[in-house]
Amino acid sequence: MTTSLEHIEQLLSDQGAQPPIERWDPPLSGDIDIVIDEQGRWFHEGGEIERLALVKLFASILRCEADGQHYLVTPVEKWRIQVEDTPLLIVDFEETVRDGRPALLLEQNLGRRQWLDAEHPLVLEVYRGLEIPRQLLSRGLSARLNRSTYYQLVERAREAPLADGRPGLVLESCGDVYPLGRLG
């Protein structure tokens, strides 16, 4: 069976924008030479995938499973890929109101927007020895704040104790409080 990008693209061509990959459970087909680097760029066999439409299509069938591995999943195939950090980046945000409460709508590098809310919280995770804020998304995925967005959010954050009692910076959105980073 071929592992070409064109083959996977053909399998997905009639699935629409949000394929129901949570219902698909094909056996592992193997590894495919796709890497998502720290900057959210997608590479196939060492060359960057420059067609944004193709990257968005692949992102629509991407999931991270309990083993911590990332897979491209179609109705009949499941290919393991490599992700250096997170598959998505948060590159912008909008301050707005949702259900009468202040809310943040976070925008990802592939154009999707997601509320910062209880279903999609911001958490601190260690990467290369540093605690980095990431938004948890559906399908086991996460998105890391890019540097510019992080600093813009720091300006809007307030000091408050984090869950472990240590001082930190927090953001409020949709009626809840989320950690942005530790102080000191």
C-alpha positions as CSV (number, residue, x, y, z in Angstrom):
1,M,0.0,0.0,0.0
2,T,1.3,3.4,-0.9
3,T,2.0,6.1,1.7
4,S,2.1,9.0,-0.8
5,L,0.5,12.3,0.3
6,E,-1.6,12.2,-2.8
7,H,-3.0,8.8,-1.8
8,I,-4.1,10.1,1.6
9,E,-5.5,13.3,0.1
10,Q,-7.6,11.2,-2.3
11,L,-9.0,9.1,0.6
12,L,-10.1,12.2,2.3
13,S,-11.4,14.3,-0.6
14,D,-15.1,13.6,0.1
15,Q,-14.9,13.7,3.9
16,G,-15.6,17.4,4.4
17,A,-13.9,19.8,6.8
18,Q,-14.4,17.8,10.0
19,P,-13.9,14.1,9.3
20,P,-15.4,11.9,12.1
21,I,-12.0,10.4,13.0
22,E,-13.1,9.6,16.5
23,R,-15.3,6.9,14.9
24,W,-12.5,5.5,12.8
25,D,-10.3,2.7,14.2
26,P,-8.2,1.2,11.5
27,P,-5.1,-0.9,12.4
28,L,-1.7,0.8,12.3
29,S,-0.5,1.0,8.7
30,G,3.0,2.0,9.8
31,D,5.1,5.2,10.0
32,I,5.0,7.9,7.3
33,D,7.9,10.4,7.0
34,I,5.9,13.5,8.1
35,V,7.3,15.7,10.8
36,I,5.6,18.8,12.4
37,D,8.4,21.0,13.7
38,E,8.4,23.3,16.8
39,Q,7.2,26.2,14.6
40,G,4.1,24.2,13.4
41,R,5.6,23.6,9.9
42,W,4.8,20.3,8.3
43,F,7.5,18.4,6.4
44,H,7.3,15.3,4.2
45,E,10.5,13.4,3.4
46,G,12.5,16.4,4.5
47,G,10.7,19.0,2.3
48,E,8.2,21.5,3.7
49,I,4.6,20.9,2.7
50,E,3.9,24.3,1.3
51,R,0.3,23.8,0.2
52,L,-1.7,25.2,3.1
53,A,-4.9,23.4,2.0
54,L,-3.0,20.1,2.2
55,V,-1.7,20.9,5.7
56,K,-5.2,21.8,6.8
57,L,-6.6,18.6,5.4
58,F,-4.0,16.5,7.2
59,A,-4.5,18.5,10.4
60,S,-8.2,17.6,10.2
61,I,-7.4,13.9,10.5
62,L,-4.7,14.2,13.1
63,R,-5.0,12.8,16.6
64,C,-2.8,12.1,19.6
65,E,-3.6,8.8,21.3
66,A,-3.0,7.5,24.8
67,D,0.5,6.3,23.8
68,G,1.5,10.0,23.3
69,Q,2.0,9.4,19.6
70,H,0.4,11.4,16.8
71,Y,-1.4,9.7,13.9
72,L,-3.1,10.6,10.6
73,V,-6.2,8.6,10.6
74,T,-8.5,7.7,7.6
75,P,-11.3,5.2,7.5
76,V,-8.9,2.5,6.3
77,E,-5.4,3.6,7.3
78,K,-3.6,4.9,10.4
79,W,-0.1,6.4,9.9
80,R,2.2,7.5,12.8
81,I,4.0,10.8,12.3
82,Q,6.5,12.7,14.4
83,V,5.6,15.9,16.3
84,E,8.6,17.8,17.8
85,D,6.5,19.7,20.4
86,T,2.8,20.5,19.7
87,P,1.1,20.1,16.3
88,L,-0.5,23.5,16.5
89,L,0.4,27.0,17.6
90,I,-1.7,29.8,19.0
91,V,-0.8,32.8,17.0
92,D,-3.5,35.4,18.0
93,F,-6.5,35.9,20.2
94,E,-9.6,38.0,20.6
95,E,-11.0,39.4,23.8
96,T,-14.7,39.1,23.7
97,V,-17.8,38.1,25.7
98,R,-19.4,34.6,25.9
99,D,-22.5,33.9,27.9
100,G,-22.2,37.4,29.5
101,R,-18.7,36.7,30.8
102,P,-15.3,37.9,29.5
103,A,-13.8,35.3,27.2
104,L,-10.7,34.7,25.1
105,L,-11.0,33.2,21.6
106,L,-7.6,31.7,20.7
107,E,-6.6,31.4,17.0
108,Q,-4.4,28.6,15.8
109,N,-1.8,28.8,13.0
110,L,-4.1,26.9,10.6
111,G,-6.9,29.4,11.1
112,R,-9.1,27.5,13.5
113,R,-10.4,29.4,16.6
114,Q,-11.1,27.8,20.0
115,W,-12.5,29.3,23.1
116,L,-10.3,29.2,26.2
117,D,-12.8,27.3,28.4
118,A,-13.2,24.3,30.7
119,E,-13.3,21.9,27.7
120,H,-10.2,23.5,26.2
121,P,-8.2,24.7,29.1
122,L,-4.7,26.3,29.3
123,V,-2.3,24.1,31.2
124,L,1.4,24.3,32.0
125,E,3.6,21.5,30.6
126,V,7.3,21.0,30.7
127,Y,9.2,21.2,27.4
128,R,13.0,21.4,27.3
129,G,13.1,22.2,31.0
130,L,10.6,25.1,30.8
131,E,7.0,25.2,31.8
132,I,5.1,26.2,28.7
133,P,1.4,27.1,28.5
134,R,-0.6,24.9,26.1
135,Q,-4.3,24.7,25.2
136,L,-5.7,21.2,25.3
137,L,-7.9,20.5,22.3
138,S,-10.1,17.7,21.1
139,R,-8.6,14.4,19.8
140,G,-5.8,14.6,22.3
141,L,-4.1,17.5,20.5
142,S,-2.7,20.6,22.0
143,A,-1.5,24.0,20.8
144,R,1.4,26.0,22.3
145,L,1.3,29.8,22.5
146,N,3.7,31.4,20.1
147,R,6.1,34.0,21.7
148,S,4.2,37.1,20.5
149,T,0.8,35.8,21.7
150,Y,2.3,34.7,25.0
151,Y,3.7,38.2,25.7
152,Q,0.4,39.9,24.7
153,L,-1.4,37.6,27.1
154,V,1.1,38.3,29.9
155,E,0.1,42.0,29.6
156,R,-3.6,41.0,30.3
157,A,-2.8,38.4,33.0
158,R,-3.1,39.0,36.8
159,E,-1.1,37.6,39.6
160,A,-2.7,34.9,41.6
161,P,-1.8,31.6,43.4
162,L,-1.7,28.6,41.0
163,A,-3.2,25.2,41.8
164,D,0.0,24.3,43.8
165,G,-0.2,27.5,45.9
166,R,2.8,29.1,44.3
167,P,2.5,32.6,42.8
168,G,1.8,32.8,39.1
169,L,0.1,34.7,36.3
170,V,-3.4,33.7,35.4
171,L,-6.0,34.5,32.7
172,E,-9.7,34.6,33.1
173,S,-12.0,33.3,30.3
174,C,-15.5,31.9,30.2
175,G,-15.9,32.1,34.0
176,D,-12.7,30.1,34.9
177,V,-9.1,30.9,35.6
178,Y,-6.2,29.4,33.7
179,P,-2.4,29.4,34.4
180,L,-0.1,31.3,32.1
181,G,3.1,30.9,34.1
182,R,4.8,30.8,37.4
183,L,6.4,33.8,39.1
184,G,9.8,33.5,40.7
